[in-house]
């Protein structure tokens, strides 16, 4: 059958919604809980999903508990016993510091019979921040802003953050000792490295100040400090890490839905990185090749991928957009109106960059519709102003905060 634009959009959106639902804490968290301890149960955590995780934990936990979590503005949900503090992302604010202090206060004076359940999800690096001794919140804000504009991968950004923070890189686990620590994680990072999620507050840190200095040199970063006390290393802190939702799980869920509706689903990987525009160009070539290899009557094919791309912004940049809309605009420009190819790219947390949309769609006539409105797709791509184009076309996807975060979701439908 010939696919209509509406049918293609509906199929892509159903796959995205399925991917997001697969990481809903209320669906997945309870299966990973430890047994209650003889002593106290304290819950702390941070991330865009922290409040939702806390509510799911409260619903599933059989005994008393207490604690505090830090989440983003607009990401709070009602909780009964766990306090929720909202703060700013992607650059920390005063509430980020207040939240970190509240978390450290909650885990003081615990013993070996006590249990601390740490809830970690994407966004925690900015949402919970306490500057290391001698540094200020202004220092951390400047560093975070510079890192976000540097084009550095998340692993490099977090190596820097860990060494400038009093709570990251295993330092929260050190503060919790001697109580038992169980960390429940929703991964939004390539490779699901627990030390990268929220900069690993309960995970021993293998990076060093030498790595920080090399990162600063490579990405031309001016840091307030390039040496000091090291983060806890492997063997110095102990934690029980439990991954409850990951990008691969989300892609597998979307692929399962696609196959149940007769599509051929190919998962390209959950950890694709690099410049967003370069990935758009590469996947356009793959989509064209896949389309050329299909015979008439073959089942439609969907190419699924996840991971976190980057956008290098020049000084004085004024365009609007995020890595998903930049990927899509690059993809559309490279496809140049190729028939029978649609795509969706969106961040599973509901926020692409710092915009009010999760992502967008492209269709075979995206470029033609844009030009009919007087827009120049190539120029907007060069100016990193993808938001303007998709907003004008009415093709942005606005979900609001999804209260989970398993990184970016990309789907290219070839029918």
C-alpha positions in Angstrom: 0.0 0.0 0.0 1.0 3.6 -0.5 1.7 5.3 2.9 0.1 8.6 3.6 1.8 11.3 5.4 -0.6 11.0 8.3 -0.1 7.2 8.6 3.7 7.6 8.6 3.5 10.3 11.3 1.2 8.1 13.4 3.5 5.1 13.1 6.6 7.1 14.1 4.8 8.8 17.0 3.6 5.4 18.3 7.2 4.1 18.3 8.4 7.1 20.2 5.6 6.9 22.8 6.4 3.2 23.2 10.0 3.9 23.8 9.2 6.5 26.4 6.6 4.3 28.1 9.2 1.5 28.4 11.2 3.7 30.8 8.3 4.8 33.0 9.5 4.3 36.6 6.0 3.2 37.7 6.4 0.3 35.2 10.0 -0.8 35.9 11.3 0.4 39.3 9.6 -2.0 41.7 11.3 -5.1 40.2 14.7 -3.8 41.1 14.2 -2.9 44.8 16.3 -4.5 47.6 14.9 -6.1 50.7 14.1 -3.6 53.5 16.9 -3.2 56.1 17.0 -3.7 59.8 17.6 0.0 60.2 16.4 3.1 58.5 15.7 3.5 54.8 16.7 6.8 53.3 16.0 7.8 49.7 18.0 10.5 47.9 18.6 11.2 44.3 18.6 13.6 41.4 17.6 13.8 37.7 14.7 14.7 35.5 13.0 11.5 36.5 13.9 11.7 40.2 10.5 12.7 41.5 8.7 10.2 39.4 11.1 7.5 40.6 10.5 8.6 44.2 6.7 8.3 43.7 7.1 4.9 42.2 9.3 3.8 45.1 6.9 5.1 47.7 4.1 3.1 46.0 6.2 -0.1 46.0 8.1 0.1 49.3 6.6 -2.1 52.1 8.0 -0.2 55.1 9.0 3.3 56.4 11.2 5.6 54.4 12.4 9.2 54.3 14.6 11.4 52.1 14.9 14.0 49.5 15.4 14.1 45.7 16.2 17.0 43.3 14.5 17.3 39.9 14.0 19.9 37.2 11.5 22.7 37.3 8.2 21.3 36.0 9.3 17.7 36.7 7.9 17.4 40.3 5.1 15.0 41.1 3.2 14.5 44.4 5.1 12.4 47.0 4.1 11.6 50.6 7.4 10.9 52.4 10.2 12.0 50.1 10.8 15.7 49.8 11.2 17.0 46.2 13.3 20.1 45.4 13.2 21.6 41.9 16.3 23.2 40.3 17.6 24.3 36.9 19.0 22.4 33.9 21.3 22.4 32.0 23.1 25.1 34.1 22.8 24.8 37.9 21.2 27.4 40.1 20.9 28.2 43.8 18.4 25.4 44.2 20.9 22.9 42.7 23.3 23.8 45.5 20.5 23.7 48.1 19.4 20.3 46.8 22.9 18.9 47.0 23.2 20.1 50.6 19.8 18.6 51.5 20.9 15.3 50.0 24.1 15.2 52.0 22.2 16.2 55.2 19.8 13.3 54.7 22.6 10.7 54.7 24.5 11.9 57.8 24.9 9.7 60.9 23.8 6.4 59.3 25.1 3.0 60.4 25.7 -0.4 59.0 22.1 -1.5 59.5 20.8 1.4 57.4 20.0 1.5 53.7 20.3 4.4 51.3 18.5 4.0 47.9 19.9 6.5 45.4 17.7 7.4 42.4 19.7 8.7 39.5 18.6 9.8 36.0 19.6 12.1 33.3 20.1 15.8 34.1 21.4 15.1 37.6 24.8 16.7 36.9 23.2 20.2 36.8 20.2 19.6 39.0 22.3 18.6 42.1 25.5 20.5 42.4 27.7 21.5 45.4 30.9 23.2 44.4 34.1 21.7 45.8 35.8 23.6 48.6 37.2 26.9 47.4 34.8 27.1 44.4 31.5 28.9 44.1 28.2 28.3 42.3 29.2 31.0 39.8 32.3 29.0 39.0 30.2 25.9 38.3 27.7 27.8 36.2 30.5 29.2 34.0 32.0 25.7 33.7 28.7 24.1 32.8 27.9 26.8 30.2 31.3 26.4 28.6 31.1 22.6 28.5 27.7 22.8 26.8 29.1 25.0 24.1 32.3 23.1 23.7 31.1 20.1 21.7 32.8 17.8 24.2 31.1 14.3 24.7 29.2 13.7 27.8 32.0 11.5 29.3 34.5 14.4 29.0 32.1 16.9 30.4 31.4 14.7 33.4 35.1 14.1 34.1 35.4 17.8 34.6 32.2 18.1 36.7 33.3 15.3 39.0 36.5 16.9 40.0 35.0 20.3 40.6 32.1 19.0 42.7 31.7 18.0 46.4 29.0 15.4 45.6 29.9 13.8 42.2 32.4 11.1 41.2 31.7 8.8 44.1 31.8 11.5 46.8 28.1 11.0 47.7 28.8 7.3 48.3 31.7 8.2 50.6 29.4 10.5 52.6 26.8 7.7 52.9 29.3 5.1 54.4 29.0 2.9 56.4 25.4 2.5 55.4 24.6 0.2 52.5 24.0 1.9 49.1 21.7 0.7 46.3 21.7 2.9 43.3 18.8 2.7 40.8 19.6 4.2 37.5 17.7 5.3 34.3 20.4 5.7 31.7 20.6 8.5 29.3 24.2 8.0 28.3 26.0 6.1 25.5 27.1 2.7 26.8 25.0 3.0 30.0 28.1 3.9 32.1 26.8 4.4 35.6 29.7 6.7 36.3 28.5 9.1 33.6 24.8 9.2 34.7 24.6 12.4 36.7 28.4 12.3 36.9 28.3 9.2 39.1 27.7 10.5 42.7 27.8 6.9 44.0 30.2 5.4 41.5 34.0 5.2 41.9 35.8 7.5 39.4 38.5 6.2 37.2 39.3 9.7 35.7 41.9 12.0 37.1 43.0 15.6 37.3 45.4 14.8 34.4 42.3 13.9 32.3 40.7 17.1 33.3 43.7 19.1 32.2 43.8 17.3 28.9 40.1 17.9 28.3 40.5 21.6 29.1 43.3 21.9 26.6 41.5 20.0 23.9 38.3 21.9 24.1 39.9 25.3 25.1 38.2 25.5 28.4 39.1 27.9 31.2 38.6 26.2 34.5 38.6 27.7 38.0 40.9 24.8 39.1 43.0 22.1 37.4 44.2 20.2 40.5 43.1 19.4 44.0 41.9 16.3 46.0 41.1 13.3 43.8 37.7 11.7 43.5 37.2 8.3 45.2 38.8 5.6 43.0 37.7 2.0 42.4 37.8 0.0 45.6 37.5 3.1 47.8 33.7 3.2 47.8 31.1 0.4 47.4 27.7 0.6 45.8 25.1 -1.8 44.4 24.2 -0.5 40.9 20.9 -1.5 39.3 20.0 -0.3 35.8 16.2 -0.1 35.5 15.8 1.5 32.1 18.2 2.1 29.2 18.2 3.5 25.7 18.6 -0.1 24.3 15.5 -1.2 26.2 13.6 1.7 24.7 14.7 0.9 21.2 13.9 -2.8 21.6 10.4 -1.8 22.8 9.9 0.4 19.7 11.2 -2.2 17.4 8.8 -4.8 18.9 5.9 -2.5 18.2 7.0 -1.9 14.6 7.4 -5.6 14.0 4.0 -6.3 15.4 2.5 -4.0 12.8 4.3 -5.7 9.9 7.3 -3.4 9.6 10.9 -4.5 9.3 12.8 -2.9 12.2 16.6 -2.4 12.2 18.2 -1.1 15.4 21.4 0.7 14.4 22.6 1.2 17.9 21.8 3.0 21.2 25.0 5.0 21.5 25.5 7.0 18.3 27.5 10.1 19.0 29.2 12.9 17.1 27.9 16.2 15.5 24.2 16.2 14.9 24.5 17.5 11.4 27.1 14.8 10.5 24.8 12.1 11.8 21.9 13.5 9.7 24.0 13.3 6.6 25.2 9.8 7.3 21.7 8.5 8.1 20.4 10.1 4.9 22.8 8.1 2.9 21.8 4.9 4.7 18.1 5.7 4.2 18.6 6.3 0.5 20.6 3.1 0.1 17.9 1.1 2.0 15.2 2.6 -0.2 17.0 1.7 -3.3 17.4 -1.9 -2.2 13.7 -2.4 -1.6 11.5 -4.2 -4.2 7.9 -3.1 -4.8 5.7 -4.8 -2.3 8.4 -5.2 0.3 7.4 -4.4 3.9 8.3 -0.9 5.1 11.5 -0.6 7.0 12.2 1.5 10.0 15.8 2.5 11.1 16.0 3.0 14.8 18.8 4.6 16.8 19.6 6.3 20.0 22.5 8.1 21.6 23.5 11.7 22.2 24.9 13.9 19.4 26.5 17.3 19.9 26.1 20.8 18.4 29.1 23.1 18.3 27.7 26.7 18.7 29.8 29.6 17.5 30.3 32.7 19.7 27.3 35.0 19.6 25.1 32.3 18.3 21.4 33.4 18.3 19.6 30.5 16.5 17.2 28.2 18.3 17.1 24.4 18.3 18.4 21.3 19.9 20.4 18.3 18.7 17.4 16.4 17.5 16.0 19.2 15.3 19.5 19.9 14.0 19.8 16.2 13.1 16.4 16.2 11.3 17.1 19.4 9.3 20.5 18.0 8.2 18.7 14.7 7.3 16.0 16.6 5.3 18.6 18.7 3.4 20.6 15.6 2.5 17.5 13.6 1.5 16.4 16.5 -0.7 12.8 15.5 -1.0 13.4 11.8 -1.5 10.0 10.0 -1.9 8.7 7.6 0.7 11.0 8.6 3.6 9.7 10.1 6.9 11.6 10.5 10.2 11.1 11.5 13.8 13.8 12.5 16.3 13.1 13.5 19.8 14.6 13.5 23.3 12.8 11.0 25.5 12.7 13.5 28.4 10.5 15.8 26.3 13.0 18.6 26.0 15.3 19.0 23.0 18.2 21.2 24.1 16.5 24.0 26.1 13.5 24.4 23.9 9.9 23.7 24.5 9.7 20.8 22.1 10.9 17.2 22.4 11.8 17.1 18.7 10.1 17.1 15.3 9.1 15.2 12.1 10.4 15.4 8.6 8.4 14.3 5.6 9.3 14.0 1.9 8.0 17.6 1.3 9.6 19.3 4.3 12.0 21.3 2.2 9.3 22.3 -0.3 6.9 23.4 2.4 9.7 25.4 4.1 10.7 27.2 0.9 7.0 28.0 0.2 7.1 29.9 3.5 10.2 31.8 2.4 12.6 29.8 4.6 16.0 28.7 3.5 16.7 25.2 5.0 20.4 25.2 4.2 20.9 28.7 5.7 18.9 27.8 8.8 21.0 24.6 9.2 24.2 26.6 9.0 22.9 29.1 11.6 21.8 26.2 14.0 18.3 27.6 13.8 16.4 24.4 13.1 13.6 25.3 15.6 12.4 28.2 13.5 11.9 25.9 10.5 10.0 23.1 12.3 7.9 25.6 14.3 6.8 27.4 11.1 5.9 24.1 9.5 3.9 22.9 12.6 6.1 19.8 12.8 7.5 20.2 16.3 6.6 17.5 18.8 5.6 18.9 22.1 5.1 16.4 24.9 6.0 18.4 28.0 8.2 16.7 30.6 7.9 12.9 30.2 9.4 12.3 33.7 11.9 9.8 32.4 15.0 10.1 30.2 16.7 7.4 28.1 18.4 9.8 25.7 17.5 10.6 22.1 15.2 8.5 20.0 15.5 8.5 16.2 13.3 6.6 13.7 13.5 6.8 9.9 10.5 5.1 8.1 11.1 3.9 4.5 7.9 2.9 2.8 
